[in-house]
Amino acid sequence: MPPDSTTRRAIANEVPNALGIHIYPNGFYATIPLERSVHIEDLETLPSGRVTLVQTDMTLMAGQAFGWLWTTGNQMYFSMNRPPPVQC
């Protein structure tokens, strides 16, 4: 969050890829990756009246993942390495 003395402008450079998750009946899940690029410009007015410009370019990324989801009681668990325990 910029301070009160700062004016912020954020520009999205492109349309983001969709983020999603597919959960199969057996608990196996697969996510779809997300990528979003943003350019941020902050104009800060200093107590002296001088204005400074700070430019930031960010690429935010969440990769693709696979794994398992399961519940025990009122808890939900997930694992990317092994299937859920067999429940009797």
N, C-alpha and C positions, 0 to 999 in steps of 0.2 A: 504494500500500500504506500503510495507516495505521500509525503508530508503535505500540510496545508499550503505551503509556499510553492508547491510544484504542480504544474499542469502536465498530465500524461495523455499521450496519444498512442494507441496500440493498433497496429495494422496486421491483419492476417494475410500472409503472402499467398496462400492457396487454400483450396477447399480441403478440409481434413479427410483422411481415410476413415471409414466407419470402424467403430469399436464394438465388438460383439462377443458373445459367448454362446456356444451350443453345448447343452448338457444332455447326454443320452440317458435312457432309462436305467442303465447299469451304473450310473455315476461318473462315467468317463466324460471329461469336458475338453473343449478346444476353444481357444480365444483367437480372435482376429486382431492383427496388430493395429496400432494407432500411431499416426505421425502428424504433427502439426507444427508449422513454422510461424513465428510471430516476430514482428519488428516493433520495438517499443521506443518512443522518444519522450524523455522527461525534460521539461524546461523548469529549472528551479530559480526562483528569485531570492537572492541572498539579502541579508539585512542591509548591506551597503547599497542595494538597488541593482547590483550587477546580476545579469541573467546567464546561467550556464546551461548547456545542452548536454545530456547524457543519452547516447544511443545504445540499445541492447538488441542483439539478434539472438533468438533462442529457437532451437529445434527440440521439441518435446517428443519422446518416443517410448512406446511400450511394446515390447516384442511379443511374438506368438508363443503360446504356452499350451501344454497338454498335461493332463493329470486326472485325478480322481477326487470326487466329493462324496462324503457320506455323513450320516448323523448317528450319534449315540446319545440316547436320552434327549436333552434339550440343547446339545452341543453340535455344531457343524465342524467338520474337519476336511482338510484337503491334503493331497500328497502329489508330488510330481514324479516320484520314484517308484511307487509300488501301489498295487490295487488296495482297496479298502479291506479290512478284516472281514472274514466270513461271519455272518451273524446267524446264530442258531435259534 
